[in-house]
Amino acid sequence: MSWTSTERYRIRPAPGGLALVQELLNTRAVPPYGEDVLADGDGGGRWLRDVTSAWAEEQGWPDPTGEPRTGDLERVRALRERLASLMTGEAEQVGAPTDVSLRPGLDEEGRVALIPVGSPGEWLEAAVWAQVLLAQTDGTWQRLKLCREPACRSAFYDRSRNNSGVWHDVRRCGNAANLRASRARRRQQAAEGPAGE
């Protein structure tokens, strides 16, 4: 399956269903990689149709019901922000349940699957929350991270052995952060004057 929003950052997709969550998070605009995929109705609607149809086909599930409706893109953008705040530990506790529908079904191997239903926006939200729940259950959720570089914040899957990655691209984002830190240290040293004064 092609994950166009994630691939534009030159990032390997996360394994399994976390790739769907990562793809949604990576629809944000981050120069120089590209604009917000969900910014306008045409491009956002096309992305929503493509990603839900491809994910449904890969999972062997029925497609979402109909074309994206009014409010679907707004719903998906709100989901994207809520996921980002969940990943940074800034999410508020849920006072009321999210309005999504998941129906139990069986996959080809006879395992229970939670199958999303509804319009494309509802379908995607249900699918994403199901994948977050599964990732939290199997312990992979903490490996999906937002790049620590403030100008980036792309979502990447940390494949490091000790789960210590903080940048989606060490050369680009890591070097920028290290350069800023080095400059700040030099400014601090210059402000303090030569040693021994």
JOSUL-V911866 format. One record per residue. N is the residue number from 1. SS is DSSP state (@ for helix, = for strand, . for the rest). PHI is phi in degrees with one decimal (NA if undefined). OMEGA is omega as a letter, one per 20 degrees, with the letter a starting at -180 (* if undefined). Layout:
# JOSUL-V911866
N/SS/PHI/OMEGA ; N/SS/PHI/OMEGA
This chain:
# JOSUL-V911866
1/./NA/a ; 2/./-94.6/r ; 3/./-112.6/a ; 4/@/-61.8/a ; 5/@/-69.3/r ; 6/@/-73.7/a ; 7/@/-65.6/r ; 8/./-66.6/r ; 9/./-87.0/a ; 10/./61.2/a ; 11/./-112.8/r ; 12/./-70.7/r ; 13/./-63.2/r ; 14/./-64.4/r ; 15/./-73.0/r ; 16/./55.2/a ; 17/./-68.8/r ; 18/@/-65.4/r ; 19/@/-63.8/r ; 20/@/-65.6/r ; 21/@/-64.0/r ; 22/@/-60.2/a ; 23/@/-60.0/r ; 24/@/-62.0/r ; 25/@/-60.8/a ; 26/./-86.2/r ; 27/./-79.5/r ; 28/./-64.0/r ; 29/./-80.2/r ; 30/=/-140.6/r ; 31/./-65.4/j ; 32/./-93.0/a ; 33/./-76.5/r ; 34/=/153.6/a ; 35/./-83.4/r ; 36/./-68.4/a ; 37/./-63.6/a ; 38/./-97.7/a ; 39/./-68.7/a ; 40/./-120.2/a ; 41/@/-63.3/a ; 42/@/-69.0/a ; 43/@/-65.0/r ; 44/@/-65.7/r ; 45/@/-64.3/r ; 46/@/-64.0/r ; 47/@/-60.2/a ; 48/@/-62.3/r ; 49/@/-62.5/a ; 50/@/-64.1/a ; 51/@/-70.7/r ; 52/@/-70.2/r ; 53/@/-65.7/a ; 54/@/-65.4/a ; 55/@/-67.9/r ; 56/@/-61.1/r ; 57/@/-64.3/a ; 58/@/-62.8/a ; 59/@/-86.1/a ; 60/./78.5/a ; 61/./-103.3/r ; 62/./-66.7/r ; 63/./-65.6/r ; 64/./-59.4/a ; 65/./-81.3/r ; 66/./71.2/r ; 67/./-85.0/r ; 68/./-55.0/a ; 69/./-97.2/r ; 70/./-58.3/a ; 71/./96.4/a ; 72/@/-62.3/a ; 73/@/-66.8/r ; 74/@/-61.4/r ; 75/@/-60.9/a ; 76/@/-69.8/r ; 77/@/-63.2/r ; 78/@/-64.7/r ; 79/@/-61.9/r ; 80/@/-58.0/r ; 81/@/-68.2/r ; 82/@/-65.8/r ; 83/@/-64.6/r ; 84/@/-61.9/r ; 85/@/-69.8/r ; 86/@/-64.7/a ; 87/@/-69.5/a ; 88/./-93.8/r ; 89/./78.7/a ; 90/./-104.5/a ; 91/./-71.8/r ; 92/./-83.2/r ; 93/./-64.0/a ; 94/./-78.0/r ; 95/./-83.3/r ; 96/./-128.3/a ; 97/./-65.9/r ; 98/./-72.9/a ; 99/./-85.6/r ; 100/./-134.3/r ; 101/=/-124.4/r ; 102/=/-125.8/r ; 103/=/-117.1/r ; 104/=/-70.1/r ; 105/=/-150.6/r ; 106/=/-117.8/r ; 107/./-86.2/a ; 108/./-62.7/a ; 109/./-96.9/r ; 110/./82.0/r ; 111/./-88.7/r ; 112/=/-70.3/r ; 113/=/-126.4/r ; 114/=/-97.1/a ; 115/=/-101.2/a ; 116/=/-73.4/r ; 117/=/-137.4/r ; 118/./117.3/r ; 119/./-64.4/a ; 120/@/-53.3/r ; 121/@/-66.6/r ; 122/@/-65.1/a ; 123/@/-60.2/a ; 124/@/-63.7/a ; 125/@/-60.8/r ; 126/@/-63.2/a ; 127/@/-62.9/a ; 128/@/-65.0/r ; 129/@/-62.9/r ; 130/@/-63.1/r ; 131/@/-68.5/r ; 132/@/-62.8/r ; 133/@/-59.9/r ; 134/@/-62.7/r ; 135/@/-67.1/r ; 136/@/-66.4/r ; 137/@/-71.2/a ; 138/@/-91.2/r ; 139/./85.3/a ; 140/./-94.7/a ; 141/@/-56.1/a ; 142/@/-68.3/r ; 143/@/-88.2/r ; 144/=/-86.4/a ; 145/=/-133.8/r ; 146/=/-99.0/r ; 147/./-53.7/a ; 148/./-71.7/r ; 149/./-66.9/a ; 150/./-57.2/a ; 151/./-78.8/a ; 152/./-110.7/a ; 153/./61.7/r ; 154/./-71.6/r ; 155/=/-90.6/r ; 156/=/-138.5/r ; 157/=/-97.7/a ; 158/./-78.1/a ; 159/./-96.1/r ; 160/./-65.6/a ; 161/./-58.5/a ; 162/./-101.7/r ; 163/./56.5/a ; 164/./-108.4/a ; 165/./-64.4/r ; 166/./-128.7/a ; 167/./-122.6/r ; 168/./-71.5/r ; 169/./-142.1/a ; 170/@/-61.6/a ; 171/@/-64.4/a ; 172/@/-82.9/a ; 173/@/-78.1/r ; 174/@/-64.9/r ; 175/@/-63.1/r ; 176/@/-62.6/r ; 177/@/-66.7/r ; 178/@/-65.4/r ; 179/@/-64.9/r ; 180/@/-61.1/a ; 181/@/-64.5/r ; 182/@/-64.5/r ; 183/@/-64.1/r ; 184/@/-64.5/r ; 185/@/-63.6/r ; 186/@/-63.8/r ; 187/@/-63.1/r ; 188/@/-63.7/r ; 189/@/-64.6/r ; 190/@/-66.1/r ; 191/@/-69.4/r ; 192/@/-79.3/r ; 193/./85.4/r ; 194/./-60.8/r ; 195/./-62.5/r ; 196/./94.0/r ; 197/./-81.8/*
